[in-house]
Amino acid sequence: MNEALFYSKLDDNHVQCMLCPRYCHIEPGYFGNCHARKNCDGQLISTVYGKLAAINTDPIEKKPLYHFFPGREILSVGTTGCNLHCVFCQNFKLSQYDNHYPVMIKNSTPEELANQSMAAVKNLGVAFTYNEPFVNFEFMVKASELIKQNNQHTVMVSNGYMNAEPLSILLENIDAFNIDLKAFSEKFYRKYSKATLKPVLETILKIAQSGKHLEITNLVIPTLNDEDDEFEKMCDWIANETGKNTVLHLSRFFPRYELNQYPTPVETLFHLYDVAKKKLNHVYIGNLATAIHSNTYCPTCKTMLIERTYYRVKLNAIDSDGKCTTCGTPVISHC
């Protein structure tokens, strides 16, 4: 068993977890909200440390990250548990794991994961993804440190619902983030994710200010978060707070978990894409086969720099520094 970081001991062997904005007060023998940290006789234990429920080699575009080593592959790992409970969860068998959704677990030490990453042919590094990787904080901190020592790269795909101090530790060895901004409404977060919006925005700001690579994903759900006014406010906030070059992925929703809603209409995605492009330089549509909305174009001269067909990637007019070969505009932060 591995003792968790960021918790306080209280009276009667109770503890309070300080990892995320929930600040769970946990009685002996019980789990926190994420179902990944348990009070064992007054000691908070990470029950998912090194327990990998998913491990695959994926295109980096699948995270999705489009401006971070495009066309490369990355070893992707996940465990179980999440500190959000979205009724529309697209990967609920891992994130909302319980006895109803049994999964195969592979035990791994941080050292073993770092070695596996090095052994994989042409592998970029490791992406912590699939479920919410933040609930496996202690493992991720140690593993990312070792991976970076091997001169490989690290990625975190997250809901962004985390406290500032543990995030600061992650920023030491995580190179790139994709943060899922589920909506731009406190009401939405409370009703459909059982959480709040403000901490997610604070996480996005802190990552942007750190200089680490940042991309944002918005899962567009019909009638719930696709209203023009709210969407425009979200795009304005991104443009003003993290910059017009921040990459925004608009992902098509399909019915999953507890939300039996119809898939996002293609016309809605195209419309919101056009709205976002008026405010942001780099907008993409995911979960939909559409070339023009997947390619990367230079915001200055409009040259097509990267052509994408599903996860097949062709670098057309981009140099090794991530600049447009036609006009020299920097576009890709890591190439």
C-alpha contacts under 8 A as a table, 3 or more apart, distances in Angstrom:
res1	aa1	res2	aa2	distance
1	M	45	I	6.60
1	M	46	S	7.14
1	M	47	T	7.05
1	M	49	Y	7.96
2	N	45	I	5.65
2	N	46	S	5.64
2	N	47	T	7.45
2	N	49	Y	6.75
3	E	43	Q	6.99
3	E	44	L	5.89
3	E	45	I	4.45
3	E	46	S	6.02
4	A	7	Y	7.37
4	A	37	R	7.37
4	A	44	L	5.50
4	A	45	I	5.01
4	A	46	S	5.23
4	A	138	E	6.71
5	L	19	L	7.68
5	L	138	E	6.88
6	F	17	C	6.28
6	F	18	M	4.99
6	F	19	L	5.49
6	F	166	P	7.79
7	Y	15	V	6.76
7	Y	16	Q	5.46
7	Y	17	C	4.28
7	Y	18	M	4.96
7	Y	19	L	7.18
7	Y	44	L	7.14
8	S	15	V	5.57
8	S	16	Q	5.17
8	S	17	C	6.53
8	S	18	M	7.33
9	K	13	N	6.93
9	K	14	H	6.34
9	K	15	V	4.54
9	K	16	Q	6.56
9	K	42	G	6.73
9	K	43	Q	7.60
10	L	13	N	6.15
10	L	14	H	5.00
10	L	15	V	5.15
10	L	16	Q	7.14
11	D	14	H	5.77
11	D	15	V	7.95
12	D	42	G	7.89
13	N	27	E	7.18
13	N	28	P	6.24
13	N	41	D	6.03
13	N	42	G	4.07
13	N	43	Q	7.78
14	H	25	H	7.17
14	H	26	I	5.81
14	H	27	E	4.79
14	H	28	P	5.94
14	H	39	N	7.43
14	H	42	G	5.73
15	V	25	H	5.93
15	V	26	I	5.38
15	V	27	E	6.75
15	V	39	N	6.90
15	V	42	G	6.30
15	V	43	Q	7.35
15	V	44	L	7.03
16	Q	23	Y	6.15
16	Q	24	C	5.49
16	Q	25	H	4.46
16	Q	26	I	6.04
17	C	20	C	7.64
17	C	23	Y	5.22
17	C	24	C	5.25
17	C	25	H	6.65
17	C	26	I	7.60
17	C	32	G	7.68
17	C	44	L	7.77
18	M	21	P	7.42
18	M	22	R	7.91
18	M	23	Y	5.19
18	M	24	C	7.49
18	M	163	N	7.71
19	L	23	Y	7.10
19	L	162	M	6.60
19	L	163	N	6.03
19	L	166	P	6.67
20	C	23	Y	6.20
20	C	83	N	7.88
20	C	161	Y	6.39
20	C	162	M	4.34
20	C	163	N	4.91
21	P	161	Y	6.92
21	P	162	M	6.12
21	P	163	N	5.98
21	P	199	P	7.19
22	R	33	N	7.87
24	C	32	G	5.83
24	C	33	N	6.74
25	H	32	G	7.54
26	I	30	Y	6.18
26	I	31	F	6.65
26	I	32	G	6.07
26	I	38	K	7.70
26	I	39	N	6.31
27	E	30	Y	5.64
27	E	39	N	6.45
28	P	38	K	7.99
28	P	39	N	4.96
28	P	40	C	5.76
28	P	41	D	5.44
28	P	42	G	6.19
29	G	38	K	6.77
29	G	39	N	5.42
29	G	40	C	5.58
29	G	41	D	7.01
30	Y	38	K	5.66
30	Y	39	N	5.70
30	Y	40	C	7.84
31	F	34	C	7.59
31	F	35	H	5.36
31	F	36	A	6.90
31	F	37	R	5.59
31	F	38	K	4.17
31	F	39	N	6.36
32	G	35	H	5.48
32	G	36	A	6.95
32	G	37	R	5.62
32	G	38	K	6.18
33	N	83	N	6.12
34	C	37	R	7.05
34	C	81	G	5.41
34	C	82	C	4.74
34	C	83	N	4.30
34	C	84	L	7.35
34	C	135	V	6.86
35	H	38	K	7.46
35	H	81	G	5.63
35	H	82	C	7.24
36	A	46	S	6.04
36	A	47	T	5.40
36	A	48	V	5.77
36	A	80	T	7.28
36	A	81	G	5.66
36	A	82	C	7.73
36	A	135	V	6.25
36	A	136	N	7.45
37	R	44	L	6.43
37	R	45	I	5.45
37	R	46	S	4.63
37	R	47	T	5.67
37	R	48	V	7.71
37	R	135	V	7.77
38	K	44	L	5.52
38	K	45	I	5.20
38	K	46	S	6.61
38	K	47	T	6.74
39	N	42	G	5.81
39	N	43	Q	5.51
39	N	44	L	4.58
39	N	45	I	6.28
40	C	43	Q	5.17
40	C	44	L	6.17
40	C	45	I	6.68
46	S	49	Y	5.66
46	S	136	N	7.22
46	S	138	E	7.80
48	V	51	K	5.15
48	V	52	L	7.89
48	V	79	T	6.70
48	V	80	T	7.00
48	V	136	N	6.24
49	Y	136	N	6.07
49	Y	138	E	7.10
49	Y	139	F	5.55
50	G	107	N	5.53
50	G	108	S	4.83
50	G	109	T	5.54
50	G	110	P	7.14
50	G	139	F	6.25
51	K	79	T	6.02
51	K	105	I	5.86
51	K	106	K	5.74
51	K	107	N	4.76
51	K	108	S	6.37
52	L	55	I	6.90
52	L	77	V	6.61
52	L	78	G	5.65
52	L	79	T	4.65
52	L	80	T	7.89
52	L	105	I	5.53
52	L	106	K	5.08
52	L	107	N	6.12
52	L	108	S	6.91
53	A	77	V	7.65
53	A	78	G	5.86
53	A	79	T	4.68
53	A	80	T	6.62
53	A	94	L	7.47
53	A	103	V	6.45
53	A	104	M	5.85
53	A	105	I	4.69
53	A	106	K	6.32
54	A	76	S	7.77
54	A	77	V	5.43
54	A	78	G	5.13
54	A	79	T	6.49
54	A	105	I	7.79
54	A	130	Y	7.51
55	I	75	L	7.16
55	I	76	S	5.55
55	I	77	V	4.41
55	I	78	G	6.64
56	N	75	L	5.84
56	N	76	S	5.26
56	N	77	V	6.65
57	T	73	E	6.49
57	T	74	I	5.57
57	T	75	L	4.41
57	T	76	S	5.80
58	D	62	K	6.54
58	D	73	E	5.47
58	D	74	I	5.51
58	D	75	L	6.35
58	D	76	S	6.47
59	P	62	K	5.47
59	P	63	K	7.75
59	P	71	G	6.78
59	P	72	R	5.99
59	P	73	E	4.36
59	P	74	I	6.24
59	P	311	Y	6.71
60	I	63	K	5.80
60	I	64	P	6.61
60	I	65	L	5.87
60	I	66	Y	7.42
60	I	68	F	7.68
60	I	69	F	7.42
60	I	70	P	6.75
60	I	71	G	6.84
60	I	72	R	5.84
60	I	73	E	5.36
60	I	74	I	5.90
61	E	64	P	4.66
61	E	65	L	4.85
61	E	66	Y	5.41
61	E	70	P	6.89
61	E	71	G	7.27
61	E	311	Y	6.67
62	K	65	L	6.90
62	K	311	Y	7.39
63	K	129	T	7.67
63	K	157	V	6.80
63	K	178	N	7.31
64	P	178	N	7.00
64	P	217	T	7.89
64	P	249	H	7.70
65	L	68	F	5.91
65	L	70	P	7.74
65	L	178	N	6.91
65	L	215	E	6.65
66	Y	69	F	7.67
66	Y	70	P	5.83
66	Y	247	V	7.93
67	H	70	P	6.10
67	H	247	V	7.72
67	H	331	V	7.62
67	H	332	I	4.83
67	H	333	S	6.17
67	H	334	H	6.75
67	H	335	C	7.68
68	F	176	A	7.57
68	F	213	H	7.46
68	F	332	I	6.67
68	F	333	S	6.23
68	F	334	H	4.92
68	F	335	C	6.39
69	F	72	R	5.90
69	F	332	I	7.98
69	F	334	H	5.22
69	F	335	C	4.41
70	P	313	V	7.25
70	P	335	C	6.44
71	G	312	R	7.31
71	G	313	V	5.22
71	G	314	K	7.30
72	R	122	K	7.94
72	R	123	N	7.41
72	R	124	L	6.62
73	E	122	K	7.31
73	E	123	N	5.61
73	E	124	L	5.98
74	I	123	N	5.41
74	I	124	L	5.07
74	I	125	G	5.43
74	I	126	V	5.70
74	I	127	A	6.50
75	L	117	S	6.39
75	L	120	A	7.94
75	L	123	N	6.81
75	L	124	L	7.54
75	L	125	G	6.09
75	L	126	V	4.76
75	L	127	A	6.10
76	S	126	V	5.67
76	S	127	A	4.59
76	S	128	F	6.03
76	S	129	T	6.45
77	V	126	V	7.36
77	V	127	A	6.29
77	V	128	F	5.31
77	V	129	T	5.91
77	V	130	Y	7.07
78	G	128	F	5.94
78	G	129	T	5.25
78	G	130	Y	5.22
78	G	131	N	5.77
78	G	132	E	7.80
78	G	133	P	6.55
79	T	94	L	6.86
79	T	130	Y	7.62
79	T	131	N	6.26
79	T	133	P	7.23
79	T	136	N	7.45
80	T	94	L	4.73
80	T	95	S	5.38
80	T	96	Q	7.37
80	T	97	Y	5.94
80	T	131	N	5.98
80	T	132	E	7.70
81	G	94	L	6.36
81	G	95	S	4.44
81	G	96	Q	5.75
81	G	97	Y	5.95
81	G	131	N	6.45
81	G	132	E	6.61
81	G	135	V	6.73
82	C	85	H	7.14
82	C	95	S	4.99
82	C	96	Q	6.54
82	C	131	N	6.47
82	C	132	E	5.00
82	C	133	P	7.87
82	C	134	F	7.98
82	C	135	V	6.38
83	N	132	E	7.36
83	N	135	V	7.18
83	N	161	Y	7.49
84	L	159	N	7.89
84	L	161	Y	7.86
84	L	193	S	5.71
84	L	194	K	6.26
84	L	195	A	6.34
85	H	89	C	7.57
85	H	96	Q	7.14
85	H	192	Y	7.64
85	H	193	S	4.98
85	H	194	K	5.84
85	H	195	A	7.94
86	C	89	C	5.17
86	C	192	Y	5.48
86	C	193	S	3.97
86	C	194	K	6.95
87	V	192	Y	5.75
87	V	193	S	6.59
87	V	257	Y	6.29
87	V	258	E	4.98
87	V	259	L	5.59
88	F	192	Y	7.72
88	F	255	P	7.04
88	F	256	R	5.56
88	F	257	Y	5.77
88	F	258	E	6.11
88	F	259	L	5.11
89	C	92	F	5.32
89	C	256	R	6.20
89	C	257	Y	5.95
89	C	258	E	7.96
90	Q	254	F	7.93
90	Q	256	R	5.69
90	Q	257	Y	7.15
91	N	94	L	6.10
91	N	95	S	6.28
91	N	130	Y	6.85
91	N	131	N	6.89
92	F	95	S	4.88
92	F	96	Q	4.93
92	F	97	Y	6.89
92	F	131	N	7.97
92	F	256	R	7.98
92	F	257	Y	6.37
93	K	96	Q	5.84
93	K	97	Y	5.36
93	K	101	Y	5.48
93	K	102	P	7.87
93	K	103	V	7.88
94	L	97	Y	4.95
94	L	101	Y	7.80
94	L	103	V	7.72
94	L	130	Y	7.38
94	L	131	N	5.64
95	S	130	Y	7.77
95	S	131	N	4.65
95	S	132	E	6.51
97	Y	100	H	7.57
97	Y	101	Y	5.93
97	Y	102	P	7.52
98	D	101	Y	5.68
98	D	102	P	6.99
99	N	102	P	5.71
108	S	112	E	5.96
108	S	113	L	6.43
109	T	112	E	5.10
109	T	113	L	6.32
110	P	113	L	5.16
110	P	114	A	6.17
110	P	139	F	6.55
110	P	140	M	7.83
110	P	142	K	6.18
110	P	143	A	4.35
110	P	146	L	7.38
111	E	114	A	5.15
111	E	115	N	6.17
111	E	143	A	6.77
111	E	146	L	6.97
112	E	115	N	5.10
112	E	116	Q	6.06
113	L	116	Q	5.01
113	L	117	S	6.15
113	L	143	A	7.03
114	A	117	S	5.14
114	A	118	M	6.37
114	A	143	A	6.50
114	A	146	L	6.16
114	A	147	I	5.19
114	A	150	N	7.86
115	N	118	M	5.08
115	N	119	A	6.20
116	Q	119	A	5.07
116	Q	120	A	6.34
117	S	120	A	5.43
117	S	123	N	6.76
117	S	125	G	5.86
117	S	126	V	6.60
117	S	147	I	7.80
118	M	121	V	7.86
118	M	123	N	7.23
118	M	125	G	7.50
118	M	150	N	7.56
118	M	152	Q	7.94
120	A	123	N	5.47
124	L	152	Q	6.11
124	L	153	H	6.05
125	G	147	I	7.05
125	G	152	Q	4.91
125	G	153	H	4.63
125	G	154	T	5.75
126	V	144	S	8.00
126	V	147	I	7.59
126	V	152	Q	7.93
126	V	153	H	6.55
126	V	154	T	5.09
126	V	155	V	6.31
127	A	154	T	5.74
127	A	155	V	4.33
127	A	156	M	5.70
127	A	157	V	7.39
128	F	133	P	5.71
128	F	140	M	7.57
128	F	154	T	7.81
128	F	155	V	6.06
128	F	156	M	4.88
128	F	157	V	6.29
129	T	132	E	6.57
129	T	133	P	5.84
129	T	156	M	6.18
129	T	157	V	5.01
129	T	158	S	7.11
130	Y	133	P	7.65
130	Y	157	V	7.68
132	E	135	V	6.25
132	E	157	V	7.52
132	E	158	S	5.71
132	E	159	N	6.79
133	P	136	N	5.47
133	P	137	F	6.89
133	P	140	M	7.56
133	P	156	M	7.19
133	P	157	V	7.31
133	P	158	S	6.62
134	F	137	F	4.94
134	F	140	M	7.85
134	F	158	S	7.20
134	F	162	M	7.59
136	N	139	F	5.68
136	N	140	M	6.18
137	F	140	M	5.13
137	F	141	V	6.09
138	E	141	V	5.28
138	E	142	K	6.51
139	F	142	K	5.40
139	F	143	A	5.98
140	M	143	A	5.11
140	M	144	S	5.77
141	V	144	S	5.44
141	V	145	E	6.32
141	V	169	I	7.56
141	V	170	L	6.33
141	V	173	N	7.66
142	K	145	E	5.28
142	K	146	L	6.53
143	A	146	L	5.24
143	A	147	I	6.14
144	S	147	I	4.97
144	S	148	K	6.07
144	S	154	T	6.42
144	S	173	N	5.77
144	S	174	I	6.68
145	E	148	K	5.29
145	E	149	Q	6.31
145	E	173	N	5.80
146	L	149	Q	5.00
146	L	150	N	6.52
147	I	150	N	5.18
147	I	151	N	6.79
147	I	152	Q	5.69
147	I	153	H	6.92
147	I	154	T	7.27
148	K	151	N	5.00
148	K	152	Q	5.30
148	K	153	H	6.19
148	K	154	T	7.34
148	K	173	N	6.58
149	Q	152	Q	7.44
153	H	174	I	7.56
153	H	175	D	6.30
154	T	173	N	7.20
154	T	174	I	5.08
154	T	175	D	5.30
154	T	176	A	6.61
155	V	174	I	5.88
155	V	175	D	5.92
155	V	176	A	4.80
155	V	177	F	5.77
155	V	178	N	8.00
156	M	174	I	6.91
156	M	176	A	6.43
156	M	177	F	4.94
156	M	178	N	6.51
157	V	177	F	5.79
157	V	178	N	4.81
157	V	179	I	6.08
157	V	180	D	7.78
158	S	161	Y	7.90
158	S	177	F	7.43
158	S	178	N	6.36
158	S	179	I	5.10
158	S	180	D	6.24
159	N	179	I	5.55
159	N	180	D	4.90
159	N	181	L	7.03
159	N	200	V	7.27
160	G	179	I	5.76
160	G	180	D	6.91
160	G	181	L	7.94
160	G	199	P	7.39
160	G	200	V	4.84
160	G	201	L	7.91
160	G	203	T	5.78
160	G	204	I	7.15
161	Y	199	P	5.87
161	Y	200	V	5.20
161	Y	203	T	7.34
162	M	166	P	7.51
162	M	167	L	6.79
162	M	199	P	6.77
162	M	200	V	7.35
162	M	203	T	7.00
163	N	166	P	6.08
163	N	167	L	6.32
163	N	199	P	7.41
163	N	203	T	7.85
164	A	167	L	5.05
164	A	168	S	6.14
164	A	203	T	7.24
165	E	168	S	5.14
165	E	169	I	6.74
166	P	169	I	5.14
166	P	170	L	6.47
167	L	170	L	5.03
167	L	171	L	6.20
167	L	203	T	7.76
168	S	171	L	5.13
168	S	172	E	6.91
169	I	172	E	5.57
169	I	173	N	7.82
170	L	173	N	5.87
170	L	174	I	5.86
171	L	174	I	5.35
171	L	175	D	7.46
171	L	207	I	7.56
171	L	210	S	7.51
171	L	212	K	7.60
174	I	177	F	7.63
174	I	212	K	7.87
175	D	212	K	5.71
175	D	213	H	6.31
176	A	212	K	5.87
176	A	213	H	4.45
176	A	214	L	5.92
177	F	207	I	7.90
177	F	212	K	7.62
177	F	213	H	6.15
177	F	214	L	5.00
177	F	215	E	6.32
178	N	214	L	5.94
178	N	215	E	4.75
178	N	216	I	5.34
178	N	217	T	6.85
179	I	204	I	7.19
179	I	214	L	7.62
179	I	215	E	6.54
179	I	216	I	4.94
179	I	217	T	6.18
180	D	216	I	5.88
180	D	217	T	4.76
180	D	218	N	6.01
180	D	219	L	7.78
181	L	184	F	7.49
181	L	200	V	7.31
181	L	216	I	6.54
181	L	217	T	5.93
181	L	218	N	5.31
181	L	219	L	7.85
182	K	189	Y	7.57
182	K	217	T	7.70
182	K	218	N	5.43
182	K	219	L	6.11
183	A	188	F	6.66
183	A	189	Y	7.20
183	A	218	N	7.00
183	A	225	N	5.83
183	A	231	F	7.90
183	A	234	M	7.82
184	F	188	F	7.77
184	F	197	L	7.23
184	F	225	N	7.85
184	F	230	E	6.28
184	F	231	F	7.09
184	F	233	K	7.43
184	F	234	M	5.65
185	S	188	F	5.22
185	S	189	Y	6.49
185	S	197	L	6.72
185	S	230	E	7.55
186	E	189	Y	5.15
186	E	190	R	6.15
186	E	196	T	5.74
186	E	197	L	5.27
186	E	198	K	7.71
187	K	190	R	5.27
187	K	191	K	6.06
188	F	191	K	5.26
188	F	192	Y	5.70
188	F	193	S	7.32
188	F	224	L	7.57
188	F	225	N	7.70
189	Y	192	Y	5.58
189	Y	193	S	4.93
189	Y	194	K	6.11
189	Y	195	A	5.30
189	Y	196	T	5.20
189	Y	197	L	6.00
190	R	193	S	5.82
190	R	194	K	4.60
190	R	195	A	4.96
190	R	196	T	5.73
191	K	194	K	5.88
191	K	195	A	7.98
196	T	199	P	6.82
196	T	200	V	7.70
197	L	200	V	5.46
197	L	201	L	6.54
198	K	201	L	5.21
198	K	202	E	6.26
199	P	202	E	4.97
199	P	203	T	6.16
200	V	203	T	5.06
200	V	204	I	6.31
201	L	204	I	5.10
201	L	205	L	6.22
202	E	205	L	5.12
202	E	206	K	6.16
203	T	206	K	5.13
203	T	207	I	6.21
204	I	207	I	5.26
204	I	208	A	6.17
204	I	242	T	7.94
205	L	208	A	5.11
205	L	209	Q	6.07
205	L	241	E	7.02
205	L	242	T	6.61
206	K	209	Q	5.11
206	K	210	S	6.15
207	I	210	S	5.09
207	I	211	G	6.81
207	I	212	K	6.15
207	I	213	H	7.83
207	I	214	L	6.90
208	A	211	G	5.63
208	A	212	K	6.50
208	A	213	H	7.48
208	A	214	L	6.47
208	A	242	T	5.85
209	Q	212	K	7.86
209	Q	242	T	7.89
213	H	333	S	7.27
214	L	246	T	6.97
214	L	247	V	7.41
215	E	246	T	6.22
215	E	247	V	4.87
215	E	248	L	6.14
215	E	249	H	7.71
216	I	246	T	7.63
216	I	247	V	6.21
216	I	248	L	4.96
216	I	249	H	6.14
217	T	248	L	5.79
217	T	249	H	4.56
217	T	250	L	6.03
217	T	251	S	6.91
218	N	248	L	7.43
218	N	249	H	6.13
218	N	250	L	5.10
218	N	251	S	6.03
219	L	250	L	5.99
219	L	251	S	4.61
219	L	252	R	6.16
219	L	253	F	6.10
220	V	225	N	6.28
220	V	226	D	6.00
220	V	250	L	6.52
220	V	251	S	5.98
220	V	252	R	5.85
220	V	253	F	5.92
220	V	264	T	6.66
220	V	269	L	7.62
221	I	224	L	5.58
221	I	225	N	5.72
221	I	226	D	6.30
221	I	252	R	7.53
221	I	253	F	5.61
221	I	263	P	7.53
221	I	264	T	6.01
222	P	225	N	6.75
222	P	226	D	5.94
222	P	253	F	7.96
222	P	261	Q	7.45
222	P	262	Y	7.25
222	P	263	P	7.22
222	P	264	T	5.49
222	P	265	P	7.62
223	T	226	D	5.97
223	T	227	E	7.13
224	L	227	E	7.67
225	N	230	E	7.49
225	N	231	F	7.44
226	D	230	E	7.65
226	D	231	F	6.56
226	D	268	T	7.74
226	D	272	L	7.98
227	E	230	E	5.79
227	E	231	F	6.17
228	D	231	F	5.10
228	D	232	E	5.97
228	D	272	L	7.64
229	D	232	E	5.23
229	D	233	K	6.31
230	E	233	K	5.11
230	E	234	M	6.33
231	F	234	M	5.08
231	F	235	C	6.34
231	F	272	L	7.77
232	E	235	C	5.08
232	E	236	D	6.06
232	E	275	V	7.13
232	E	276	A	7.24
233	K	236	D	5.04
233	K	237	W	6.09
234	M	237	W	5.11
234	M	238	I	6.28
235	C	238	I	5.11
235	C	239	A	6.11
235	C	276	A	6.12
235	C	279	K	6.52
235	C	280	L	7.28
236	D	239	A	5.12
236	D	240	N	6.00
236	D	279	K	6.70
237	W	240	N	5.21
237	W	241	E	5.71
237	W	242	T	7.86
238	I	241	E	5.33
238	I	242	T	5.35
238	I	243	G	6.34
238	I	244	K	7.25
238	I	246	T	7.24
239	A	242	T	5.90
239	A	243	G	4.48
239	A	244	K	4.44
239	A	245	N	7.68
239	A	246	T	7.28
239	A	279	K	6.48
239	A	280	L	6.22
240	N	243	G	5.70
240	N	244	K	7.30
242	T	246	T	6.44
243	G	246	T	5.62
244	K	279	K	6.72
244	K	280	L	4.61
244	K	281	N	5.76
244	K	282	H	7.95
245	N	280	L	6.27
245	N	281	N	5.36
245	N	282	H	6.25
246	T	280	L	7.06
246	T	281	N	7.49
246	T	282	H	6.81
247	V	280	L	7.75
247	V	281	N	7.60
247	V	282	H	5.05
247	V	283	V	5.96
247	V	284	Y	7.88
248	L	280	L	7.92
248	L	282	H	6.45
248	L	283	V	4.88
248	L	284	Y	6.38
249	H	283	V	5.87
249	H	284	Y	4.81
249	H	285	I	5.74
249	H	286	G	6.55
250	L	269	L	7.20
250	L	273	Y	7.44
250	L	283	V	7.43
250	L	284	Y	6.04
250	L	285	I	4.76
250	L	286	G	5.94
251	S	285	I	5.78
251	S	286	G	4.45
251	S	287	N	5.81
251	S	288	L	8.00
252	R	263	P	7.10
252	R	264	T	5.59
252	R	269	L	7.34
252	R	285	I	7.48
252	R	286	G	6.11
252	R	287	N	5.23
252	R	288	L	6.74
253	F	263	P	5.28
253	F	264	T	5.34
253	F	287	N	7.82
254	F	261	Q	7.65
254	F	262	Y	6.84
254	F	263	P	4.61
254	F	264	T	7.04
255	P	259	L	6.10
255	P	260	N	5.34
255	P	261	Q	5.60
255	P	262	Y	6.36
255	P	263	P	6.41
256	R	259	L	6.00
256	R	260	N	6.89
257	Y	260	N	7.85
264	T	268	T	6.85
264	T	269	L	7.24
265	P	268	T	5.31
265	P	269	L	6.75
266	V	269	L	5.23
266	V	270	F	6.31
267	E	270	F	5.13
267	E	271	H	6.08
268	T	271	H	5.10
268	T	272	L	6.14
269	L	272	L	5.22
269	L	273	Y	5.95
269	L	285	I	7.20
270	F	273	Y	5.02
270	F	274	D	6.35
271	H	274	D	5.22
271	H	275	V	6.37
272	L	275	V	4.88
272	L	276	A	6.05
273	Y	276	A	5.15
273	Y	277	K	6.07
273	Y	283	V	6.71
273	Y	284	Y	7.37
273	Y	285	I	7.39
274	D	277	K	5.14
274	D	278	K	6.65
275	V	278	K	5.64
275	V	279	K	7.36
276	A	279	K	5.40
276	A	280	L	5.88
276	A	283	V	6.88
277	K	280	L	5.06
277	K	281	N	6.13
277	K	282	H	7.13
277	K	283	V	6.32
278	K	281	N	7.86
280	L	283	V	6.82
281	N	299	P	5.96
282	H	296	T	7.41
282	H	297	Y	7.98
282	H	299	P	7.87
283	V	293	H	7.56
284	Y	293	H	5.29
284	Y	294	S	5.39
284	Y	295	N	7.79
285	I	288	L	6.69
285	I	290	T	7.71
285	I	293	H	5.57
285	I	294	S	6.24
286	G	289	A	7.76
286	G	294	S	7.63
289	A	309	T	7.66
289	A	310	Y	6.57
290	T	293	H	5.65
290	T	294	S	6.43
291	A	294	S	5.12
291	A	295	N	6.15
291	A	307	E	7.71
291	A	308	R	6.52
291	A	309	T	6.27
292	I	295	N	5.66
294	S	307	E	7.48
294	S	308	R	5.89
294	S	309	T	7.67
295	N	304	M	7.03
295	N	305	L	7.59
295	N	306	I	5.60
295	N	307	E	4.82
295	N	308	R	5.42
296	T	304	M	6.01
296	T	305	L	5.53
296	T	306	I	4.95
296	T	307	E	6.70
297	Y	302	K	5.38
297	Y	303	T	5.49
297	Y	304	M	4.40
297	Y	305	L	5.35
297	Y	306	I	7.07
298	C	301	C	5.73
298	C	302	K	4.63
298	C	303	T	5.30
298	C	304	M	6.48
298	C	305	L	6.50
298	C	324	C	6.52
298	C	329	T	7.20
298	C	331	V	6.86
299	P	302	K	5.61
300	T	327	C	7.65
300	T	329	T	6.90
301	C	326	T	7.60
301	C	327	C	6.71
303	T	317	A	7.50
303	T	324	C	7.81
303	T	326	T	7.29
304	M	307	E	7.08
304	M	316	N	7.05
304	M	317	A	6.92
305	L	315	L	6.29
305	L	316	N	5.10
305	L	317	A	4.54
305	L	318	I	5.58
305	L	324	C	6.75
306	I	313	V	6.95
306	I	314	K	5.71
306	I	315	L	4.67
306	I	316	N	5.52
306	I	317	A	7.08
306	I	318	I	7.44
307	E	313	V	5.81
307	E	314	K	5.09
307	E	315	L	6.51
307	E	316	N	7.05
308	R	311	Y	6.47
308	R	312	R	5.61
308	R	313	V	4.65
308	R	314	K	6.46
309	T	312	R	5.10
309	T	313	V	6.60
315	L	318	I	6.35
317	A	324	C	5.90
317	A	325	T	5.27
317	A	326	T	7.10
318	I	321	D	7.88
318	I	322	G	5.75
318	I	323	K	5.45
318	I	324	C	4.84
318	I	325	T	5.46
319	D	322	G	5.37
319	D	323	K	5.45
319	D	324	C	6.59
319	D	325	T	6.07
319	D	335	C	7.92
320	S	323	K	7.44
320	S	335	C	5.80
321	D	330	P	7.83
321	D	332	I	7.69
321	D	333	S	7.78
321	D	334	H	7.20
321	D	335	C	6.27
322	G	330	P	5.89
322	G	331	V	5.74
322	G	332	I	4.36
322	G	333	S	6.05
322	G	334	H	6.34
322	G	335	C	5.37
323	K	328	G	5.31
323	K	329	T	5.31
323	K	330	P	4.19
323	K	331	V	5.57
323	K	332	I	6.68
324	C	327	C	5.76
324	C	328	G	4.77
324	C	329	T	5.26
324	C	330	P	6.41
324	C	331	V	6.85
325	T	328	G	5.63
330	P	333	S	7.56
332	I	335	C	6.27
